Amino acid sequence: MAFVDRLGEILSEGGQGGIILTSIDALADWSRGKSLWAMPMGTACCAMELIAASFAKFDFDRHGSFPRPDPRHTDVMVVAGTITRKMAPAVKRLYEQMPEPKWVIAMGNCAVSGGIFFYDSYSVIRGVDEFLPVDVYIAGCPPRPESLQDAVLRLRELISTESIAPGVKHERTLSLPRSGDVSFGVRPGSAEEGDAE
Amino acid sequence: MTLEVESRKETLAEDGLPVEELVVNVGPSHPSTHGVCRVIVHLDGEIVTRAEPVIGYLHRGIEKMCENRTYLQVVPLTDRLDYVGSMYANWAYCRAVERLAGIRVPERAEYLRVIVCEMQRIASHMMSLGSAAADTGAATMFIYAFDERETIVELFEDLCGARLTYNYVRPGGVSFDIPEGWTDRLLEFCRTHRVALREMDKLWFGNVIARGRMKGIGVLAADDAVAWGASGPVARGSGVNWDLRKHDPYSVYPRFDFDIPTGSAGDVYDRARVRLYECYESCRIIEQAVAQMPGGPIKAEGLQRLIAPRPGDAYDHIESARGSLGVYIVSEGGPRPHRVKFRSPAFCNLALLPLIAEGHMLSDLVVCLGSLDPVFGEVDR
């Protein structure tokens, strides 16, 4: 495993890692949340709304979410549409090809629970969470493109509490230091700060 | 170890460079926007020797599910068949039910059905042309085309509240009458759409790269098109003049003046061209239908919610954006259909893929697939 991948683990091992990690986490979460490249796993009707979300009127790209057909380029898999028993192994395999960290958005009722096919279809998987860890669910048959954009913003909130140390979560959103903060640029109590006062 | 040495000897014993057939698996998660289809491609270098589509990745058992629903409850399921053109499956199913139960549809409802289906044809062709353009590398065209589609989707949303799965055409009529000012916006769209079509014509069909990618690719002879049961723009691109709106007229189509565009070469270019010209014709039909539309009810009067036709069967077909879409219903007298079968044009057209992709490069395979315009909700059902 590469050093970068183990960075969080190494820093948190020292016991004093918390202080260093919060700053790195804030930076990592900010950058991860702002460029969620999407793997559009559009199988059925919802794929149309997934395409509509990327195009002129809704403009998905302004949220930093850019659809890429290659799973190795992507951070978030948008499962849009019905997943059948025949399709499920392919979806799982594509998910496994995505690099960590990765997230899943279940778009539409079919991906959430099977939707209209819940009761009496013999071939539909009742929700993509049967085999993938879903982070954000969007209801609707199909959901509007705005819902998908909302889901990306929700996912960004979720990401902002994650730490790069494995299994660690922060209680609240970490914010990056701003130029107005006391801790930004100059150390409190230093000569320069004294002069300013 | 011995096996490896033996096989190496075999390749060395051949004269010239050893050539092996390479089998490549394309899909089921397709990088372009044609749905979940897997194609097993046999390659000789970069030339496709055999392309074998594997379907069933979106088989949801809709035909079987129809047997558990009442006649009215089936309508939302038909939306999910051809999700690029939901109105067609709605209408084809409702026509079959109306034929089975002997329901008379008011004239205004027939006009509304024609209007929404011609709008749907434009929307579907915009999706088809856009994704076909993206296959040839012209992503700009996709955005132009989707912009047009978005306008229609907004009009549909004002009409029935849904952007994609409309559930608009019901047995005996339609669900809602048109809102105020809607026809004006529709006519305005027809006017601006013609301008946009001319723009797209220049942008994509006039582009030398796009022409090079499409002309002479995926040639389908007229005999083959007829023999394989192709319909819609796929058949018409090969010069088969077959359109149910003209040749088996249904609803109020005989009252409109419109032409059936046909191609001659039968290649990808002609198929795309037919779709483009059909959008002009759809605009013409919409304008005539809006002008002729009478007042009156939009639903058949005295129709019970629980339709229970007498035992028997009925088949009806309409011309969808992909070809002749047929629905066959068998009734045993109860409130639920005994059997529902959809004759989907996308399924029949997809069967032509091995025929038209053979002998072309691997990169042309996607162009060929896009020109058939399959929607896998309808292929797999």
HADDOCK unambig.tbl for C-alpha pairs under 7 A between the chains (distance, minus, plus):
assign (segid A and resid 43 and name CA) (segid B and resid 35 and name CA) 5.75 0.50 0.50
assign (segid A and resid 43 and name CA) (segid B and resid 36 and name CA) 5.84 0.50 0.50
assign (segid A and resid 44 and name CA) (segid B and resid 377 and name CA) 6.43 0.50 0.50
assign (segid A and resid 45 and name CA) (segid B and resid 80 and name CA) 6.77 0.50 0.50
assign (segid A and resid 45 and name CA) (segid B and resid 83 and name CA) 5.31 0.50 0.50
assign (segid A and resid 55 and name CA) (segid B and resid 143 and name CA) 6.30 0.50 0.50
assign (segid A and resid 56 and name CA) (segid B and resid 143 and name CA) 6.63 0.50 0.50
assign (segid A and resid 56 and name CA) (segid B and resid 147 and name CA) 6.50 0.50 0.50
assign (segid A and resid 69 and name CA) (segid B and resid 31 and name CA) 5.23 0.50 0.50
assign (segid A and resid 84 and name CA) (segid B and resid 57 and name CA) 6.52 0.50 0.50
assign (segid A and resid 84 and name CA) (segid B and resid 58 and name CA) 6.10 0.50 0.50
assign (segid A and resid 84 and name CA) (segid B and resid 59 and name CA) 6.85 0.50 0.50
assign (segid A and resid 84 and name CA) (segid B and resid 60 and name CA) 6.82 0.50 0.50
assign (segid A and resid 86 and name CA) (segid B and resid 57 and name CA) 5.49 0.50 0.50
assign (segid A and resid 87 and name CA) (segid B and resid 57 and name CA) 5.18 0.50 0.50
assign (segid A and resid 120 and name CA) (segid B and resid 65 and name CA) 6.26 0.50 0.50
assign (segid A and resid 121 and name CA) (segid B and resid 60 and name CA) 6.39 0.50 0.50
assign (segid A and resid 121 and name CA) (segid B and resid 61 and name CA) 5.86 0.50 0.50
assign (segid A and resid 121 and name CA) (segid B and resid 65 and name CA) 6.42 0.50 0.50
assign (segid A and resid 122 and name CA) (segid B and resid 61 and name CA) 6.68 0.50 0.50
assign (segid A and resid 123 and name CA) (segid B and resid 59 and name CA) 6.91 0.50 0.50
assign (segid A and resid 123 and name CA) (segid B and resid 60 and name CA) 5.60 0.50 0.50
assign (segid A and resid 123 and name CA) (segid B and resid 61 and name CA) 6.68 0.50 0.50
assign (segid A and resid 124 and name CA) (segid B and resid 60 and name CA) 5.88 0.50 0.50
